[in-house]
Amino acid sequence: MIQHIEISDISLRSKIKNGEISLGGNKKLKIYGLLSCKSGKRMKQQNRVFFSSEQEARENQFRPCGHCMKTEYKKWKDGLI
């Protein structure tokens, strides 16, 4: 898990381009989702974190976003993941 306030914009863009970062999350709400999610783009930078995989996000006790990851969210809500 990488916190947005601890990484420079250039380094962040590089990691996204290289596939090292594929998901973003809100550390206060414990929600993760796609980098293109409108909800994620509106959150404060100090609350934003990044993950390399869904597994990493779940290991950090985050749940899927209900807007951009509807299928995964439904599975989480039903207790399947």
C-alpha positions in Angstrom: 0.0 0.0 0.0 1.4 3.4 -1.1 0.0 6.6 0.4 -0.5 9.4 -2.1 1.1 12.0 0.2 4.3 9.9 0.3 4.9 9.7 -3.4 5.7 12.3 -6.0 3.4 12.8 -9.0 6.1 11.8 -11.5 6.8 8.6 -9.5 3.1 7.8 -9.3 2.5 8.2 -13.0 5.5 6.0 -13.7 4.2 3.2 -11.4 0.8 3.4 -13.0 2.2 3.3 -16.5 4.4 0.3 -15.5 1.5 -1.6 -14.0 2.9 -1.5 -10.4 -0.3 0.4 -9.3 -3.7 -0.8 -10.6 -6.1 0.3 -7.9 -6.8 3.2 -5.6 -8.4 3.4 -2.2 -9.7 5.6 0.6 -7.8 4.8 3.8 -10.5 6.4 6.0 -13.4 4.6 4.5 -11.4 1.4 3.7 -12.7 1.2 0.1 -10.7 0.3 -3.0 -11.6 0.7 -6.6 -10.4 1.4 -10.2 -8.2 4.4 -10.8 -10.8 5.8 -13.2 -13.6 5.8 -10.6 -15.3 9.2 -10.2 -15.7 8.6 -6.5 -11.9 8.0 -6.2 -11.0 11.0 -8.1 -13.0 13.3 -5.8 -11.4 12.1 -2.5 -8.8 14.1 -0.7 -5.2 13.4 -1.5 -4.4 12.8 2.2 -6.9 9.9 2.3 -5.9 8.3 -1.0 -3.8 5.1 -1.2 -2.7 2.8 -4.0 -2.5 -0.9 -4.4 -0.9 -3.3 -6.9 -3.7 -5.8 -6.8 -7.1 -6.7 -5.3 -5.4 -9.2 -3.0 -3.2 -6.5 -1.5 -6.3 -4.3 -0.9 -8.2 -7.1 0.8 -5.1 -8.0 2.9 -5.3 -4.4 4.2 -9.0 -4.9 5.2 -10.4 -2.7 2.3 -13.7 -3.5 0.6 -14.6 -3.1 -3.1 -16.2 0.1 -4.4 -19.9 -0.1 -5.0 -19.7 2.3 -8.0 -16.9 1.0 -10.2 -16.6 -2.6 -9.0 -20.2 -3.7 -8.8 -19.6 -7.4 -9.2 -16.9 -7.6 -6.6 -18.9 -5.4 -4.2 -21.9 -7.7 -4.5 -19.7 -10.7 -3.7 -18.2 -8.9 -0.7 -21.6 -7.9 0.5 -22.9 -11.4 0.2 -19.9 -12.7 2.1 -18.3 -14.5 -0.8 -15.0 -12.7 -0.5 
